Amino acid sequence: MQIGFGILLEHEPHNFIREYQLKFHHELSILPGRQNPHITFKSPFKVHDIEAYVDYFDQLARETQPFEVKINGVGDFDQKILFLDVEENQATNSLHVNVLKQMKDQFNIDPDPLEGENMHFHASIAELPTKDAFIEAKEMLENEAPKFRFWVKEFGIFYHLGGDHSWIIFRRMPIGGERMKK
């Protein structure tokens, strides 16, 4: 099984992403993303027993204080993935670096090649199957200049259902909060 950790978005950026995912679906026949809109701070990794990671995640959430995230505009990765661009800040960088260190120290999980210095915080809108689809989707967004600002209040564990299936949010946890009952 695979899991990953993410920041759950507030309503406005979440709704912006879903609105465009539906537009891309209706106008370009592109299926919406297989995950709830979020900002990844630990890329997916393989696990055999999830319980130790749930305990780690709960402690991480309890020990993390709310912090602000700013989203400025739309970006892309290699003319294939469109995303809301998260402004780099000390809080997201520190969270990410600390989690990578703790995952290595506690679970011997190595960083993904796109983590660490290569990490670009973002909230994916869509993965486009062809260059033509990318161009059309980008044109649909050309008059948009999304700017969002919100305080992070909740983390989620994303769990892959396997094969070609989707991801689910297996666990949600308020940051700075109490442990949820199992």
C-alpha positions as CSV (number, residue, x, y, z in Angstrom):
1,M,0.0,0.0,0.0
2,Q,1.0,3.6,-0.5
3,I,0.3,6.6,1.6
4,G,1.3,10.3,1.5
5,F,0.8,13.4,3.7
6,G,-0.8,16.6,2.6
7,I,-2.3,20.0,3.7
8,L,-6.0,20.0,3.2
9,L,-7.1,23.2,1.4
10,E,-9.6,25.7,2.6
11,H,-12.8,26.1,0.6
12,E,-11.8,28.8,-1.9
13,P,-8.8,27.1,-3.5
14,H,-10.5,23.7,-3.2
15,N,-13.6,25.0,-5.1
16,F,-11.4,26.8,-7.7
17,I,-9.6,23.5,-8.5
18,R,-12.8,21.5,-8.6
19,E,-14.5,24.1,-10.8
20,Y,-11.7,23.8,-13.4
21,Q,-11.6,20.0,-13.1
22,L,-15.2,19.9,-14.1
23,K,-14.7,22.4,-16.9
24,F,-11.9,20.3,-18.2
25,H,-14.0,17.2,-17.9
26,H,-17.0,18.6,-19.7
27,E,-15.1,20.6,-22.4
28,L,-12.0,18.4,-22.9
29,S,-13.2,15.0,-21.7
30,I,-10.4,14.9,-19.1
31,L,-11.2,13.0,-15.9
32,P,-10.8,15.0,-12.6
33,G,-7.7,14.2,-10.5
34,R,-7.7,11.0,-8.5
35,Q,-7.0,12.9,-5.2
36,N,-8.8,15.5,-3.2
37,P,-7.2,18.9,-3.8
38,H,-4.3,19.4,-1.4
39,I,-0.7,20.5,-1.0
40,T,1.7,17.6,-0.6
41,F,4.3,17.8,2.1
42,K,5.4,14.1,2.0
43,S,5.2,12.4,-1.3
44,P,3.6,8.9,-1.4
45,F,5.7,6.0,-0.1
46,K,5.1,2.3,0.4
47,V,4.1,0.9,3.8
48,H,3.2,-2.6,5.0
49,D,1.6,-1.7,8.3
50,I,-0.1,1.7,8.5
51,E,-0.6,1.9,12.3
52,A,2.9,3.3,13.1
53,Y,2.5,5.9,10.4
54,V,-0.9,6.9,11.8
55,D,0.6,7.4,15.3
56,Y,3.5,9.4,13.8
57,F,1.0,11.5,11.7
58,D,-1.2,12.2,14.7
59,Q,1.8,13.4,16.8
60,L,3.0,15.5,13.9
61,A,-0.4,17.2,13.6
62,R,-0.6,17.8,17.4
63,E,2.8,19.4,17.4
64,T,2.4,21.6,14.3
65,Q,1.0,25.1,14.9
66,P,-1.3,26.7,12.3
67,F,0.6,28.6,9.6
68,E,-0.3,30.7,6.6
69,V,-0.2,29.6,3.0
70,K,-0.3,31.9,0.0
71,I,-1.3,30.7,-3.4
72,N,-0.3,33.0,-6.4
73,G,-1.3,32.0,-9.9
74,V,-1.2,28.9,-12.0
75,G,1.9,27.0,-13.0
76,D,2.8,23.9,-14.8
77,F,5.2,21.0,-14.8
78,D,6.6,20.1,-18.2
79,Q,3.4,21.2,-20.1
80,K,1.6,18.2,-18.6
81,I,0.4,19.2,-15.1
82,L,-1.4,22.4,-14.2
83,F,-1.4,23.6,-10.6
84,L,-2.0,26.4,-8.2
85,D,1.4,27.7,-7.2
86,V,2.1,27.9,-3.5
87,E,4.4,30.7,-2.5
88,E,7.5,29.4,-0.8
89,N,7.7,30.1,2.9
90,Q,9.6,29.1,6.0
91,A,6.7,27.2,7.6
92,T,6.1,24.8,4.6
93,N,9.8,24.3,4.1
94,S,10.5,23.5,7.7
95,L,7.5,21.1,7.9
96,H,8.7,19.3,4.8
97,V,12.4,19.1,5.8
98,N,11.5,17.9,9.4
99,V,9.1,15.3,8.0
100,L,11.8,14.0,5.6
101,K,14.3,13.7,8.5
102,Q,11.8,12.1,10.8
103,M,10.7,9.6,8.2
104,K,14.3,8.6,7.5
105,D,15.2,8.4,11.2
106,Q,12.1,6.6,12.4
107,F,11.1,4.5,9.4
108,N,14.1,4.4,7.1
109,I,12.0,6.1,4.3
110,D,14.2,7.9,1.8
111,P,13.0,11.1,0.2
112,D,11.4,11.0,-3.2
113,P,13.6,12.5,-6.0
114,L,11.2,15.4,-6.2
115,E,11.4,16.2,-2.5
116,G,13.9,18.1,-0.4
117,E,15.7,20.8,-2.5
118,N,13.6,19.8,-5.5
119,M,10.2,20.3,-3.8
120,H,7.9,22.7,-5.4
121,F,4.8,23.2,-3.2
122,H,1.6,23.3,-5.3
123,A,-2.0,22.1,-5.5
124,S,-2.6,20.1,-8.7
125,I,-5.5,21.1,-10.9
126,A,-5.1,18.5,-13.7
127,E,-2.8,16.2,-15.4
128,L,-3.2,16.6,-19.2
129,P,-2.8,13.5,-21.4
130,T,-1.5,15.4,-24.5
131,K,0.2,18.6,-25.4
132,D,-3.0,19.7,-27.3
133,A,-5.1,19.1,-24.2
134,F,-2.6,21.0,-22.1
135,I,-2.7,24.0,-24.5
136,E,-6.5,24.0,-24.4
137,A,-6.7,23.8,-20.6
138,K,-4.1,26.5,-20.2
139,E,-6.1,28.7,-22.5
140,M,-9.2,28.1,-20.4
141,L,-7.2,29.5,-17.4
142,E,-5.5,32.4,-19.2
143,N,-7.8,35.1,-17.7
144,E,-7.5,33.7,-14.2
145,A,-5.1,35.1,-11.7
146,P,-6.0,33.0,-8.6
147,K,-4.7,34.4,-5.3
148,F,-5.6,32.7,-2.1
149,R,-4.4,33.1,1.4
150,F,-5.4,30.8,4.3
151,W,-4.3,29.4,7.6
152,V,-3.5,25.7,7.5
153,K,-5.7,24.0,10.0
154,E,-5.8,20.4,8.9
155,F,-3.6,17.6,7.5
156,G,-4.6,14.4,5.7
157,I,-3.1,11.0,5.1
158,F,-3.8,10.0,1.5
159,Y,-4.1,6.3,0.9
160,H,-3.9,4.7,-2.5
161,L,-6.5,2.0,-3.1
162,G,-4.2,0.1,-5.5
163,G,-3.9,-0.5,-9.2
164,D,-5.7,2.2,-11.3
165,H,-7.9,3.1,-8.4
166,S,-8.1,6.5,-6.7
167,W,-6.7,7.8,-3.5
168,I,-8.8,8.5,-0.5
169,I,-8.2,10.6,2.5
170,F,-7.7,7.9,5.1
171,R,-7.3,10.2,8.0
172,R,-7.8,13.9,8.7
173,M,-6.3,15.6,11.7
174,P,-6.5,19.2,12.9
175,I,-3.1,20.7,13.5
176,G,-2.3,21.6,17.1
177,G,-5.3,19.4,17.9
178,E,-6.1,16.4,20.0
179,R,-5.7,12.8,18.9
180,M,-8.8,11.4,17.2
181,K,-10.4,8.3,18.5
182,K,-9.8,5.2,16.4
